[in-house]
Amino acid sequence: MNSPQPDRTLVVAARTEVGPVVVLELADPDGVPLPAPEPGAHLDLLLPDGVVRQYSLCGSPAVAPGRWRLAVLHEPEGRGGSAAVHARLVEGERVGIAGPRNHFGFEPGEAPLLLIAGGIGVTPLVPMATAARAAGLDYRLHVAGHADRLPFVEELDAEHGERVVWHRSGVEGRPDVDALLAAAAPGTAVYCCGPAGLLDAVEAAAARHGLALHTERFVPEQQGAVLWDGDFEVEFTLSGVTATVPPDRSILEVAEENGIFVLSSCQEGTCGTCETPVIDGVVDHRDSILTPAERERGDVMYVCVSRAACPRLVVEL
């Protein structure tokens, strides 16, 4: 696997803990202010022992200006990234990063906004709420989760007042997702990030009520049966290679076996590192990133999980 290489090295300038969540402020070692990232962007952290993981940037101009902020939930049953962050990234530690990159772009227009977060899924929505406030937009931020596991509570209350609505376990209780979306004004754009159950519920409600939905998933979405269950051929135009991909192998694996360089990280269609332009052919999109409209265009795919829905694909690798 060809993991991302660091674009720069940053230092952990501050570290705070909120229950099982650690909040890091990353700074340039020479004190040069870091540029403000786009809302929804994330970083690749190149952690010790070769682990590469993606975390949403969750700063705001009023908090830690010139620094990049991350919040990482410790997940003992996860893939090792959160454990490394919690154990190793103390104040003064240096870490390589790649990015920022953005697959959860925030393009609100003039429509009302409904931002819905579950647990640590609040991280990409913090800068979105800040941007909506700065633009004078009509927005609401709903945050659900355990009261002792939610970061930024006081900060969000201070910045957004009644525009932030809490749904804390044991306090306000779970949100009624269908009621929230049913009460939204026509044309409202919904942005949601959180656990699979919340995302599935919001997707279903958005479809029922005809609302535009933008999501980011931290774990892979459940996929149905493949659309083409046999071998298919892939032409890698930049490499001058044509190879056969069998049903039990990914395009990424076959590319690497043929000496084709492909950046990759998650291997599950959630990080976007292996995004590849599609020149010809029909794609069976099996990632958890692209919107239905983006899938319909068929001009990019994520070769770690997505496949051909036809006998032959032509991709730009």
MIDOVO-171212 format. One record per residue: residue in one letter; residue number from 1; x, y, z of N, C-alpha, C, CB in turn. Coordinates in steps of 0.05 Angstrom, whole numbers, plus 5000, padded with zeros to 4 digits. Glycine has a CB too. Layout:
// residues N
a,NUM,X,Y,Z,X,Y,Z,X,Y,Z,X,Y,Z
...
***
This chain:
// residues 317
m,1,5017,4976,5000,5000,5000,5000,5018,5025,5000,4981,5000,5024
n,2,5011,5044,4983,5026,5069,4981,5011,5090,4998,5029,5079,4952
s,3,5020,5094,5023,5007,5113,5041,5015,5141,5034,5015,5107,5070
p,4,4998,5161,5041,5005,5189,5036,5031,5196,5050,4982,5208,5046
q,5,5046,5214,5037,5070,5224,5049,5065,5251,5061,5093,5227,5027
p,6,5080,5259,5082,5073,5284,5096,5078,5308,5078,5090,5287,5121
d,7,5058,5327,5079,5062,5352,5066,5078,5372,5083,5034,5365,5059
r,8,5075,5367,5109,5090,5384,5129,5090,5369,5156,5077,5412,5131
t,9,5106,5379,5174,5107,5369,5201,5097,5390,5220,5135,5359,5209
l,10,5078,5384,5237,5067,5402,5256,5074,5393,5284,5037,5406,5252
v,11,5070,5411,5303,5075,5404,5331,5049,5407,5347,5097,5423,5343
v,12,5045,5389,5366,5022,5391,5384,5026,5414,5403,5017,5363,5399
a,13,5011,5436,5398,5015,5460,5414,4998,5460,5440,5009,5485,5398
a,14,4976,5445,5439,4958,5443,5462,4942,5418,5460,4939,5468,5464
r,15,4936,5407,5484,4920,5382,5485,4902,5384,5509,4939,5357,5487
t,16,4876,5379,5504,4856,5378,5526,4840,5352,5523,4838,5403,5527
e,17,4828,5343,5544,4812,5319,5544,4784,5324,5554,4825,5297,5560
v,18,4764,5313,5540,4736,5314,5548,4727,5285,5549,4719,5331,5529
g,19,4728,5272,5572,4721,5244,5574,4740,5228,5556,4692,5239,5567
p,20,4728,5212,5538,4745,5196,5520,4753,5211,5494,4730,5171,5512
v,21,4749,5237,5493,4756,5253,5470,4780,5270,5477,4732,5271,5461
v,22,4800,5269,5459,4823,5287,5462,4822,5308,5440,4850,5271,5461
v,23,4826,5333,5448,4826,5356,5429,4854,5365,5426,4807,5379,5438
l,24,4864,5366,5401,4892,5374,5395,4892,5400,5379,4906,5352,5380
e,25,4910,5417,5386,4916,5441,5370,4943,5437,5358,4914,5467,5386
l,26,4944,5436,5331,4969,5432,5316,4979,5459,5306,4965,5412,5293
a,27,5005,5464,5308,5016,5489,5300,5042,5485,5284,5023,5507,5324
d,28,5049,5505,5268,5074,5504,5254,5097,5506,5275,5076,5527,5233
p,29,5118,5489,5273,5139,5490,5293,5154,5517,5294,5159,5468,5287
d,30,5154,5532,5272,5167,5558,5271,5148,5581,5277,5179,5562,5243
g,31,5124,5575,5285,5105,5596,5292,5091,5609,5269,5119,5616,5308
v,32,5094,5599,5245,5080,5612,5222,5051,5604,5223,5093,5602,5195
p,33,5033,5624,5223,5004,5617,5224,4995,5599,5201,4987,5643,5224
l,34,4980,5579,5208,4969,5561,5188,4945,5573,5174,4962,5533,5200
p,35,4941,5568,5149,4917,5580,5135,4892,5567,5145,4920,5577,5105
a,36,4871,5583,5145,4844,5572,5153,4835,5552,5132,4824,5595,5156
p,37,4828,5528,5141,4819,5508,5122,4789,5512,5115,4823,5480,5133
e,38,4780,5499,5094,4752,5500,5086,4736,5484,5106,4748,5489,5058
p,39,4711,5493,5113,4694,5476,5129,4689,5449,5116,4667,5490,5133
g,40,4691,5428,5133,4687,5400,5123,4713,5387,5116,4670,5400,5099
a,41,4736,5401,5116,4762,5389,5108,4772,5371,5130,4782,5411,5102
h,42,4790,5353,5122,4803,5336,5141,4833,5334,5136,4791,5308,5141
l,43,4848,5324,5156,4876,5319,5153,4882,5289,5154,4892,5333,5176
d,44,4903,5281,5140,4915,5254,5145,4936,5258,5167,4926,5242,5119
l,45,4933,5244,5189,4955,5243,5209,4972,5219,5203,4944,5242,5238
l,46,4998,5223,5200,5017,5201,5195,5029,5194,5222,5039,5209,5174
l,47,5016,5175,5235,5022,5169,5263,5046,5150,5266,4997,5157,5276
p,48,5056,5147,5290,5078,5128,5294,5071,5100,5285,5087,5127,5323
d,49,5091,5085,5277,5088,5057,5268,5074,5055,5241,5072,5041,5289
g,50,5073,5077,5226,5063,5075,5199,5033,5077,5197,5071,5051,5186
v,51,5018,5082,5218,4989,5085,5218,4982,5112,5206,4977,5081,5246
v,52,4963,5111,5186,4953,5136,5174,4923,5137,5179,4960,5138,5143
r,53,4913,5158,5191,4885,5161,5196,4876,5189,5190,4878,5154,5225
q,54,4850,5192,5184,4838,5217,5176,4821,5229,5198,4822,5214,5149
y,55,4824,5255,5203,4808,5268,5224,4799,5295,5214,4824,5271,5250
s,56,4774,5302,5220,4762,5327,5211,4775,5351,5226,4732,5327,5215
l,57,4779,5372,5211,4788,5397,5224,4764,5412,5235,4802,5415,5203
c,58,4767,5421,5260,4743,5431,5275,4749,5457,5289,4733,5410,5295
g,59,4766,5474,5277,4772,5499,5289,4752,5521,5280,4800,5508,5281
s,60,4754,5544,5292,4739,5568,5284,4758,5591,5288,4713,5571,5301
p,61,4753,5613,5273,4772,5636,5274,4776,5647,5302,4762,5658,5256
a,62,4756,5645,5319,4758,5656,5346,4773,5638,5365,4731,5662,5357
v,63,4777,5613,5357,4790,5593,5375,4815,5584,5361,4771,5570,5382
a,64,4838,5586,5375,4863,5576,5365,4869,5587,5337,4864,5546,5364
p,65,4869,5613,5333,4875,5624,5306,4903,5617,5297,4872,5655,5306
g,66,4906,5610,5272,4932,5602,5261,4940,5574,5268,4952,5620,5272
r,67,4922,5559,5280,4927,5531,5287,4905,5514,5274,4929,5526,5317
w,68,4911,5488,5272,4891,5469,5262,4883,5451,5286,4902,5452,5239
r,69,4857,5448,5290,4847,5434,5313,4833,5408,5305,4828,5452,5329
l,70,4837,5387,5320,4825,5361,5315,4813,5351,5342,4845,5340,5304
a,71,4792,5335,5340,4781,5321,5364,4779,5292,5357,4753,5334,5372
v,72,4791,5275,5374,4793,5246,5368,4781,5230,5391,4822,5238,5363
l,73,4760,5215,5385,4748,5197,5404,4764,5171,5407,4719,5190,5396
h,74,4771,5163,5432,4785,5138,5436,4766,5115,5431,4797,5137,5464
e,75,4772,5099,5411,4755,5076,5404,4772,5050,5407,4744,5078,5375
p,76,4770,5037,5430,4786,5013,5434,4783,4991,5414,4780,5001,5461
e,77,4759,4990,5401,4754,4969,5381,4759,4980,5352,4726,4959,5383
g,78,4771,5003,5350,4777,5015,5324,4802,5003,5311,4780,5044,5326
r,79,4812,5017,5291,4834,5007,5275,4862,5017,5285,4831,5015,5246
g,80,4863,5028,5309,4888,5034,5321,4896,5064,5320,4909,5019,5308
g,81,4883,5079,5303,4890,5107,5301,4884,5123,5326,4876,5120,5278
s,82,4860,5120,5337,4853,5136,5361,4871,5128,5385,4824,5132,5368
a,83,4878,5103,5387,4896,5094,5409,4923,5108,5407,4899,5064,5410
a,84,4933,5109,5382,4959,5122,5378,4958,5152,5384,4969,5118,5349
v,85,4936,5165,5376,4933,5193,5382,4933,5198,5412,4907,5205,5369
h,86,4916,5183,5426,4913,5187,5455,4939,5181,5470,4891,5170,5465
a,87,4954,5160,5461,4977,5152,5476,5002,5168,5469,4983,5123,5471
r,88,5005,5177,5444,5030,5187,5434,5031,5217,5429,5038,5173,5409
l,89,5008,5229,5422,5009,5257,5414,5004,5275,5438,4987,5262,5392
v,90,5025,5279,5453,5025,5297,5476,5036,5324,5467,5042,5285,5500
e,91,5033,5344,5485,5043,5371,5478,5073,5370,5472,5037,5391,5501
g,92,5081,5383,5450,5109,5383,5442,5116,5362,5422,5126,5380,5466
e,93,5099,5341,5419,5105,5320,5400,5100,5330,5371,5086,5295,5405
r,94,5117,5320,5353,5114,5328,5325,5101,5305,5310,5142,5335,5312
v,95,5085,5313,5289,5070,5293,5274,5069,5302,5245,5042,5288,5285
g,96,5073,5283,5226,5070,5289,5198,5041,5290,5190,5085,5269,5181
i,97,5034,5308,5172,5006,5310,5163,5006,5312,5133,4991,5334,5176
a,98,4985,5303,5121,4980,5307,5092,4953,5321,5090,4980,5280,5076
g,99,4950,5340,5072,4925,5354,5069,4929,5383,5078,4903,5341,5085
p,100,4906,5397,5083,4879,5387,5084,4867,5379,5057,4861,5407,5097
r,101,4848,5360,5058,4832,5352,5036,4802,5353,5044,4840,5323,5026
n,102,4785,5355,5024,4757,5359,5031,4738,5342,5013,4749,5388,5029
h,103,4724,5323,5024,4704,5308,5011,4676,5313,5023,4710,5278,5011
f,104,4675,5333,5040,4649,5340,5053,4646,5371,5050,4649,5331,5084
g,105,4647,5380,5026,4648,5408,5020,4622,5422,5029,4652,5413,4991
f,106,4626,5447,5039,4604,5463,5049,4598,5485,5029,4611,5475,5077
e,107,4576,5483,5015,4568,5502,4994,4538,5509,4999,4573,5492,4965
p,108,4533,5525,5019,4505,5528,5028,4487,5545,5010,4505,5540,5055
g,109,4498,5564,4995,4480,5582,4980,4464,5599,4999,4461,5565,4962
e,110,4439,5604,4992,4421,5621,5009,4400,5606,5024,4408,5643,4992
a,111,4399,5579,5020,4378,5563,5032,4382,5561,5062,4377,5535,5019
p,112,4361,5556,5077,4364,5550,5106,4381,5525,5109,4336,5547,5120
l,113,4395,5523,5132,4413,5501,5137,4405,5486,5162,4442,5511,5140
l,114,4405,5459,5160,4401,5442,5183,4425,5425,5186,4374,5425,5180
l,115,4441,5429,5207,4465,5414,5213,4459,5394,5235,4489,5433,5220
i,116,4464,5369,5230,4458,5348,5250,4482,5331,5255,4434,5330,5239
a,117,4490,5330,5280,4515,5315,5288,4508,5294,5309,4536,5335,5299
g,118,4522,5272,5307,4520,5251,5327,4547,5246,5339,4508,5225,5316
g,119,4551,5251,5365,4576,5246,5379,4599,5261,5367,4582,5216,5378
i,120,4621,5246,5361,4645,5259,5350,4640,5269,5322,4668,5239,5350
g,121,4618,5262,5310,4610,5273,5284,4605,5303,5284,4586,5259,5274
v,122,4606,5315,5308,4603,5344,5310,4628,5358,5298,4600,5353,5339
t,123,4650,5344,5295,4675,5358,5288,4674,5373,5262,4698,5338,5287
p,124,4665,5361,5239,4665,5377,5214,4643,5398,5214,4662,5359,5191
l,125,4623,5395,5232,4601,5414,5232,4606,5439,5247,4576,5401,5242
v,126,4627,5439,5265,4634,5463,5280,4642,5485,5261,4657,5457,5299
p,127,4661,5481,5242,4667,5503,5224,4645,5510,5205,4692,5497,5209
m,128,4627,5491,5199,4605,5497,5181,4586,5517,5195,4590,5472,5173
a,129,4581,5512,5221,4563,5530,5236,4576,5557,5238,4558,5518,5264
t,130,4602,5558,5243,4616,5584,5244,4613,5599,5218,4645,5580,5251
a,131,4617,5585,5195,4615,5598,5169,4587,5607,5164,4624,5578,5147
a,132,4567,5591,5172,4539,5600,5168,4533,5625,5184,4520,5577,5176
r,133,4542,5626,5208,4538,5650,5225,4551,5674,5213,4549,5645,5254
a,134,4576,5671,5203,4591,5694,5192,4577,5704,5167,4619,5685,5185
a,135,4564,5686,5152,4550,5694,5127,4522,5704,5132,4549,5670,5108
g,136,4513,5703,5157,4486,5713,5163,4464,5695,5153,4482,5740,5151
l,137,4469,5669,5152,4450,5650,5141,4431,5640,5163,4464,5626,5129
d,138,4409,5629,5155,4389,5617,5173,4398,5588,5178,4360,5618,5161
y,139,4407,5582,5202,4417,5555,5207,4410,5546,5235,4448,5554,5203
r,140,4410,5520,5239,4408,5507,5265,4427,5484,5266,4378,5497,5271
l,141,4440,5480,5289,4459,5458,5293,4447,5441,5315,4487,5468,5301
h,142,4440,5416,5309,4430,5396,5328,4453,5377,5334,4405,5382,5318
v,143,4459,5373,5360,4480,5355,5368,4470,5335,5388,4504,5371,5381
a,144,4473,5309,5381,4464,5287,5398,4488,5271,5408,4445,5268,5382
g,145,4486,5261,5432,4508,5245,5443,4507,5243,5473,4535,5255,5434
h,146,4527,5229,5484,4529,5227,5513,4540,5253,5524,4547,5203,5521
a,147,4528,5263,5546,4536,5289,5557,4565,5290,5564,4519,5294,5582
d,148,4577,5268,5573,4605,5269,5582,4625,5262,5559,4609,5249,5604
r,149,4615,5261,5534,4632,5254,5512,4631,5275,5490,4625,5227,5501
l,150,4619,5297,5494,4615,5317,5473,4635,5340,5478,4586,5328,5472
p,151,4653,5345,5459,4671,5368,5461,4657,5394,5452,4696,5364,5445
f,152,4668,5416,5460,4660,5443,5449,4633,5453,5459,4660,5443,5419
v,153,4622,5441,5481,4595,5449,5490,4594,5479,5497,4587,5432,5514
e,154,4612,5488,5514,4611,5516,5522,4618,5534,5499,4631,5521,5545
e,155,4636,5526,5482,4644,5542,5459,4620,5546,5440,4667,5529,5444
l,156,4606,5524,5434,4584,5525,5415,4561,5542,5427,4574,5498,5408
d,157,4556,5538,5453,4535,5554,5466,4541,5584,5464,4531,5546,5495
a,158,4567,5591,5469,4574,5619,5469,4573,5631,5441,4603,5622,5480
e,159,4580,5616,5421,4581,5626,5394,4554,5626,5380,4600,5611,5377
h,160,4537,5606,5386,4513,5603,5370,4487,5606,5386,4513,5576,5357
g,161,4489,5607,5412,4465,5612,5428,4443,5592,5423,4455,5639,5424
e,162,4419,5602,5417,4396,5585,5413,4396,5570,5386,4371,5601,5414
r,163,4416,5577,5369,4418,5563,5343,4430,5535,5347,4434,5579,5324
v,164,4442,5529,5370,4452,5502,5375,4432,5489,5394,4481,5502,5387
v,165,4424,5465,5387,4404,5450,5402,4416,5423,5410,4378,5445,5385
w,166,4416,5418,5436,4429,5394,5447,4409,5372,5451,4443,5400,5473
h,167,4418,5347,5445,4402,5323,5450,4420,5304,5465,4391,5311,5422
r,168,4426,5310,5490,4445,5294,5506,4431,5272,5521,4459,5312,5525
s,169,4443,5248,5519,4431,5225,5533,4429,5231,5562,4449,5199,5528
g,170,4405,5225,5573,4400,5230,5601,4394,5259,5608,4424,5222,5617
v,171,4395,5277,5588,4388,5305,5593,4364,5312,5575,4413,5324,5587
e,172,4369,5320,5550,4347,5326,5532,4335,5302,5518,4356,5347,5511
g,173,4351,5281,5515,4342,5257,5501,4348,5257,5471,4312,5253,5505
r,174,4343,5235,5458,4349,5233,5429,4332,5251,5412,4346,5204,5421
p,175,4343,5259,5389,4327,5276,5371,4307,5259,5355,4345,5291,5351
d,176,4284,5270,5349,4265,5258,5331,4272,5267,5303,4235,5266,5339
v,177,4288,5251,5289,4299,5259,5264,4277,5265,5243,4318,5237,5253
d,178,4257,5249,5242,4236,5253,5222,4222,5279,5227,4217,5230,5221
a,179,4217,5285,5253,4203,5310,5260,4220,5334,5253,4196,5310,5290
l,180,4246,5332,5258,4264,5354,5251,4263,5361,5222,4293,5347,5259
l,181,4265,5341,5205,4265,5345,5176,4238,5353,5166,4276,5321,5162
a,182,4217,5342,5178,4190,5349,5170,4184,5378,5175,4169,5331,5184
a,183,4196,5389,5196,4191,5417,5203,4209,5437,5189,4194,5421,5233
a,184,4228,5426,5174,4247,5444,5159,4233,5458,5137,4271,5428,5148
a,185,4241,5483,5131,4230,5498,5109,4236,5485,5083,4240,5527,5110
p,186,4219,5488,5063,4225,5477,5036,4252,5488,5026,4202,5483,5016
g,187,4267,5470,5014,4293,5479,5004,4316,5477,5023,4291,5506,4993
t,188,4310,5471,5048,4331,5469,5069,4353,5449,5060,4320,5461,5096
a,189,4378,5456,5064,4400,5438,5059,4409,5425,5085,4424,5453,5045
v,190,4411,5399,5085,4418,5384,5110,4446,5373,5108,4398,5361,5114
y,191,4462,5378,5128,4489,5367,5131,4490,5350,5156,4511,5390,5132
c,192,4500,5326,5153,4499,5307,5175,4524,5291,5177,4474,5288,5173
c,193,4534,5286,5201,4557,5269,5206,4553,5256,5233,4584,5286,5205
g,194,4559,5230,5234,4556,5215,5259,4556,5186,5254,4531,5224,5273
p,195,4546,5170,5274,4545,5141,5271,4525,5132,5250,4537,5129,5298
a,196,4529,5108,5241,4513,5097,5219,4483,5099,5224,4521,5069,5213
g,197,4474,5092,5248,4445,5093,5253,4433,5120,5249,4440,5084,5281
l,198,4447,5141,5258,4437,5168,5254,4437,5176,5225,4454,5188,5270
l,199,4459,5169,5211,4460,5176,5182,4439,5162,5166,4488,5169,5171
d,200,4434,5137,5172,4413,5122,5158,4385,5135,5163,4412,5093,5167
a,201,4380,5142,5188,4354,5155,5194,4351,5182,5180,4352,5159,5224
v,202,4373,5198,5179,4371,5224,5166,4368,5220,5136,4397,5240,5173
e,203,4382,5201,5124,4380,5196,5096,4351,5189,5089,4399,5174,5087
a,204,4339,5171,5105,4311,5163,5099,4292,5186,5102,4303,5140,5118
a,205,4296,5203,5123,4278,5225,5127,4282,5247,5106,4283,5238,5155
a,206,4306,5251,5097,4311,5271,5076,4298,5263,5050,4341,5275,5072
a,207,4299,5237,5044,4285,5227,5020,4255,5230,5022,4293,5197,5015
r,208,4244,5225,5046,4215,5228,5049,4205,5256,5046,4206,5217,5077
h,209,4222,5275,5055,4213,5303,5056,4226,5320,5034,4220,5315,5083
g,210,4240,5307,5015,4250,5321,4992,4271,5342,4998,4228,5333,4978
l,211,4289,5336,5017,4310,5355,5024,4337,5346,5014,4311,5359,5055
a,212,4353,5366,5006,4381,5360,4997,4398,5352,5021,4393,5384,4982
l,213,4412,5330,5018,4428,5319,5040,4457,5316,5033,4416,5292,5050
h,214,4474,5324,5051,4503,5320,5049,4513,5306,5074,4518,5348,5045
t,215,4528,5284,5070,4536,5268,5094,4566,5262,5093,4520,5242,5095
e,216,4576,5256,5116,4603,5245,5118,4602,5222,5137,4624,5266,5128
r,217,4613,5199,5129,4613,5175,5145,4641,5168,5154,4601,5151,5129
f,218,4643,5160,5180,4668,5151,5191,4672,5121,5188,4670,5159,5220
v,219,4650,5107,5183,4652,5078,5178,4638,5072,5152,4639,5062,5202
p,220,4645,5050,5139,4634,5044,5112,4604,5039,5113,4647,5020,5100
e,221,4591,5049,5092,4562,5044,5088,4558,5016,5079,4550,5065,5068
q,222,4537,5003,5088,4530,4976,5079,4524,4977,5049,4506,4965,5094
q,223,4535,4957,5034,4532,4956,5005,4517,4931,4997,4560,4956,4992
g,224,4502,4933,4975,4488,4910,4965,4506,4893,4948,4464,4919,4949
a,225,4494,4875,4933,4509,4857,4915,4523,4873,4893,4491,4835,4903
v,226,4545,4862,4884,4560,4875,4862,4542,4874,4837,4587,4862,4857
l,227,4547,4894,4819,4531,4896,4795,4543,4879,4772,4529,4925,4786
w,228,4569,4872,4774,4582,4855,4754,4598,4835,4770,4600,4872,4734
d,229,4589,4809,4769,4602,4789,4787,4624,4773,4774,4581,4771,4798
g,230,4632,4781,4751,4654,4766,4738,4679,4782,4736,4646,4757,4710
d,231,4699,4771,4722,4724,4786,4716,4717,4811,4699,4744,4768,4701
f,232,4733,4832,4702,4731,4855,4684,4759,4865,4679,4713,4877,4696
e,233,4761,4880,4657,4787,4890,4648,4789,4920,4655,4791,4885,4618
v,234,4813,4928,4664,4818,4956,4670,4842,4966,4654,4822,4961,4700
e,235,4838,4987,4639,4861,4999,4625,4870,5023,4642,4853,5008,4596
f,236,4895,5023,4650,4908,5044,4665,4923,5062,4646,4927,5033,4688
t,237,4911,5084,4637,4921,5099,4614,4948,5111,4620,4902,5120,4606
l,238,4953,5122,4643,4978,5136,4648,5002,5116,4650,4976,5152,4674
s,239,4996,5091,4658,5016,5071,4661,5020,5054,4637,5010,5054,4685
g,240,5002,5055,4618,5004,5038,4595,4999,5009,4600,5030,5041,4582
v,241,4984,5003,4621,4979,4975,4630,4949,4969,4627,4989,4971,4659
t,242,4943,4945,4618,4916,4935,4619,4916,4908,4634,4904,4931,4590
a,243,4899,4906,4654,4899,4882,4671,4871,4873,4677,4914,4888,4698
t,244,4869,4847,4684,4843,4835,4691,4839,4835,4721,4841,4806,4680
v,245,4816,4844,4730,4809,4844,4759,4789,4822,4764,4798,4872,4767
p,246,4797,4802,4780,4778,4780,4786,4759,4788,4808,4794,4754,4795
p,247,4738,4772,4812,4717,4780,4832,4728,4783,4860,4695,4760,4832
d,248,4749,4769,4867,4759,4770,4895,4782,4789,4899,4768,4742,4903
r,249,4788,4807,4880,4809,4826,4883,4798,4854,4877,4833,4820,4864
s,250,4811,4874,4889,4803,4902,4884,4820,4913,4861,4807,4919,4909
i,251,4810,4934,4849,4826,4948,4828,4852,4958,4840,4810,4972,4816
l,252,4851,4968,4864,4875,4977,4878,4896,4955,4880,4868,4988,4905
e,253,4888,4932,4888,4907,4910,4891,4919,4902,4865,4893,4885,4903
v,254,4903,4901,4844,4913,4893,4818,4932,4915,4807,4890,4888,4798
a,255,4925,4940,4811,4942,4962,4802,4970,4960,4816,4930,4989,4809
e,256,4970,4956,4842,4996,4954,4856,5012,4930,4848,4991,4954,4886
e,257,4998,4908,4842,5012,4884,4833,5026,4888,4806,4993,4860,4830
n,258,5015,4908,4791,5027,4914,4765,5046,4938,4766,5005,4919,4745
g,259,5054,4945,4790,5073,4967,4793,5062,4995,4789,5095,4963,4774
i,260,5036,4998,4791,5023,5024,4787,5021,5037,4815,4996,5021,4774
f,261,5031,5062,4817,5030,5076,4842,5002,5088,4847,5052,5098,4842
v,262,4990,5081,4869,4964,5092,4877,4965,5099,4906,4941,5071,4871
l,263,4961,5124,4913,4959,5131,4941,4934,5119,4953,4959,5162,4944
s,264,4936,5108,4977,4912,5096,4990,4917,5097,5020,4907,5067,4980
s,265,4895,5093,5035,4898,5093,5064,4878,5074,5077,4894,5121,5074
c,266,4851,5081,5076,4832,5067,5093,4825,5039,5083,4807,5083,5094
q,267,4827,5035,5057,4820,5009,5044,4790,5002,5047,4836,4987,5056
e,268,4773,5022,5054,4745,5016,5058,4726,5037,5047,4740,5013,5088
g,269,4737,5055,5030,4720,5074,5016,4709,5096,5033,4698,5060,5005
t,270,4724,5105,5054,4714,5127,5070,4733,5151,5070,4711,5118,5098
c,271,4758,5148,5063,4777,5170,5066,4781,5186,5041,4804,5160,5075
g,272,4777,5174,5018,4780,5189,4992,4808,5191,4981,4770,5216,4996
t,273,4827,5178,4994,4855,5181,4986,4859,5169,4958,4873,5167,5005
c,274,4846,5147,4951,4851,5134,4925,4833,5143,4903,4848,5104,4929
e,275,4822,5167,4905,4804,5178,4884,4818,5177,4857,4795,5207,4891
t,276,4804,5166,4837,4815,5161,4810,4796,5171,4789,4822,5131,4806
p,277,4806,5187,4770,4788,5195,4747,4781,5171,4730,4802,5216,4731
v,278,4756,5170,4721,4745,5150,4703,4742,5162,4675,4718,5137,4714
i,279,4754,5149,4655,4753,5159,4628,4730,5146,4612,4779,5155,4614
d,280,4726,5120,4617,4706,5105,4602,4697,5081,4619,4716,5096,4574
g,281,4672,5073,4615,4661,5050,4629,4641,5058,4650,4683,5034,4641
v,282,4626,5039,4660,4606,5043,4680,4616,5032,4707,4579,5029,4673
v,283,4614,5049,4728,4626,5042,4754,4604,5032,4773,4640,5067,4766
d,284,4611,5011,4788,4595,5002,4811,4607,5016,4836,4596,4970,4814
h,285,4596,5039,4842,4606,5055,4865,4599,5041,4891,4595,5084,4864
r,286,4620,5035,4907,4616,5021,4932,4630,5036,4955,4627,4993,4930
d,287,4634,5062,4951,4646,5078,4972,4625,5091,4989,4664,5100,4959
s,288,4633,5105,5010,4615,5120,5028,4620,5150,5026,4618,5110,5057
i,289,4628,5159,5003,4636,5187,4999,4618,5202,4979,4665,5189,4991
l,290,4615,5191,4955,4602,5205,4933,4572,5208,4938,4607,5191,4907
t,291,4561,5230,4929,4532,5234,4930,4520,5220,4906,4525,5265,4929
p,292,4493,5216,4907,4481,5203,4884,4486,5218,4857,4451,5202,4888
a,293,4487,5245,4858,4492,5260,4834,4521,5256,4824,4487,5290,4838
e,294,4540,5254,4843,4567,5249,4835,4571,5221,4824,4586,5253,4859
r,295,4557,5202,4835,4557,5175,4824,4546,5174,4796,4542,5155,4842
e,296,4525,5189,4792,4512,5190,4765,4531,5201,4744,4486,5206,4766
r,297,4547,5220,4752,4567,5231,4732,4587,5210,4724,4581,5256,4745
g,298,4595,5193,4742,4613,5171,4736,4641,5179,4727,4601,5155,4715
d,299,4651,5202,4736,4677,5211,4727,4699,5206,4747,4676,5240,4720
v,300,4693,5197,4771,4713,5189,4790,4704,5164,4805,4719,5212,4810
m,301,4723,5150,4816,4717,5126,4833,4738,5123,4854,4714,5101,4815
y,302,4732,5106,4874,4752,5099,4895,4759,5070,4891,4740,5105,4923
v,303,4783,5066,4882,4791,5039,4872,4797,5019,4894,4815,5041,4854
c,304,4796,5027,4919,4799,5008,4940,4775,4990,4943,4805,5022,4967
v,305,4751,5001,4936,4726,4986,4940,4708,4985,4915,4711,4997,4963
s,306,4708,5006,4899,4690,5007,4877,4700,4990,4854,4686,5036,4867
r,307,4681,4981,4837,4687,4961,4816,4675,4970,4790,4678,4933,4825
a,308,4678,4953,4770,4664,4957,4744,4636,4946,4745,4680,4945,4721
a,309,4618,4959,4731,4591,4948,4727,4589,4940,4697,4569,4969,4734
c,310,4611,4933,4685,4612,4927,4656,4638,4911,4651,4611,4953,4638
p,311,4642,4901,4627,4666,4885,4622,4692,4900,4623,4664,4872,4596
r,312,4692,4927,4619,4717,4942,4616,4715,4970,4627,4726,4942,4587
l,313,4735,4978,4642,4737,5006,4652,4764,5018,4641,4737,5007,4683
v,314,4763,5044,4637,4788,5058,4630,4791,5080,4651,4787,5070,4601
v,315,4814,5080,4666,4818,5099,4687,4845,5113,4683,4817,5084,4714
e,316,4847,5136,4696,4871,5152,4693,4890,5146,4716,4863,5183,4693
l,317,4905,5125,4713,4926,5117,4732,4951,5108,4716,4916,5095,4751
***
